[in-house]
Amino acid sequence: MRSGSGAFLECRTYRWREHVGPARTTMRLSDRTELESGRNGDQVPLLQRLLKPEVRAGLTEKSKRPFAAAIDFAESADWPRPEELLTNAYAE
């Protein structure tokens, strides 16, 4: 961006799935009208349709790599020792 190459896009999105957990929608957290409004106004699918299929496929694949690396790291890491379980966990 600072060198003059590339672009910055701000896409206003709406979380229509839970942050974590098995549920496929946030129906318990949002009413249906709000959920549908958020889905219909999501700019990411709109921008995806503007890209050539091969460009979109490349970006999709590239964006998956950091997540795959994080999952591989987590799955191959040792379980914490019992005395480490509360490290970085705060409570009063």
matplotlib code that plots the C-alpha trace (Angstrom):
import matplotlib.pyplot as plt

x = [0.0, 2.7, 4.8, 1.9, 1.2, -1.9, -5.2, -7.1, -10.8, -13.0, -15.8, -18.5, -19.7, -22.1, -21.3, -24.1, -22.5, -21.4, -17.9, -17.3, -19.5, -21.5, -24.4, -24.6, -26.3, -26.5, -30.3, -30.2, -28.2, -30.0, -33.5, -34.3, -34.8, -31.5, -29.8, -31.3, -30.4, -26.8, -26.6, -28.1, -25.9, -22.6, -20.0, -17.7, -19.8, -20.4, -16.7, -16.0, -18.4, -16.3, -13.1, -12.2, -12.7, -9.0, -8.1, -10.7, -9.5, -5.9, -6.9, -9.1, -6.3, -3.8, -6.1, -6.4, -2.7, -2.3, -5.3, -4.0, -0.6, -2.2, -4.3, -1.2, 0.7, -2.1, -2.6, 1.1, 1.8, 2.2, -0.6, 0.2, 1.6, -1.0, 0.9, 0.6, -3.2, -3.9, -1.1, -2.5, -5.9, -7.1, -9.8, -10.5]
y = [0.0, 2.5, 1.7, 2.4, -1.2, -3.0, -1.9, -1.6, -2.6, -2.0, -4.5, -4.0, -7.5, -9.1, -12.1, -14.6, -17.6, -18.1, -17.2, -20.8, -23.8, -26.2, -24.0, -22.9, -19.5, -17.0, -17.3, -17.4, -14.2, -12.2, -12.0, -13.3, -9.8, -8.6, -11.8, -11.7, -8.0, -8.7, -11.6, -9.7, -6.7, -8.6, -7.0, -10.0, -12.1, -9.0, -8.4, -12.1, -12.0, -9.1, -11.2, -13.6, -17.2, -18.0, -14.9, -15.7, -19.4, -18.2, -15.8, -18.4, -20.9, -18.3, -17.2, -20.8, -21.4, -19.5, -21.3, -24.7, -23.9, -22.9, -26.1, -28.2, -26.5, -26.9, -30.6, -31.5, -29.5, -31.2, -30.9, -28.3, -29.6, -29.3, -26.4, -24.4, -24.7, -21.3, -19.5, -16.3, -17.0, -14.2, -14.1, -12.0]
z = [0.0, 1.0, -2.0, -4.4, -5.3, -4.1, -2.9, 0.3, 0.5, 3.5, 3.5, 6.1, 7.1, 9.5, 11.6, 10.7, 12.3, 15.9, 16.8, 18.1, 18.5, 16.4, 15.4, 11.8, 12.4, 15.2, 15.3, 19.1, 19.1, 16.4, 15.2, 11.7, 10.2, 11.4, 10.3, 6.7, 6.4, 7.4, 4.9, 2.1, 2.6, 3.0, 0.6, 0.5, -1.9, -4.0, -4.4, -5.0, -8.0, -9.5, -9.6, -12.4, -11.2, -11.4, -9.4, -6.8, -6.6, -6.0, -3.3, -1.6, -1.6, -0.4, 2.5, 3.7, 4.2, 7.5, 9.0, 7.9, 9.4, 12.7, 12.8, 12.0, 14.8, 17.3, 16.4, 16.7, 19.8, 23.2, 25.7, 28.4, 31.7, 34.6, 36.2, 32.9, 32.5, 34.1, 32.3, 30.8, 32.3, 34.5, 37.1, 40.2]

ax = plt.figure().add_subplot(projection="3d")
ax.plot(x, y, z, "-o")
ax.set_aspect("equal")
plt.show()
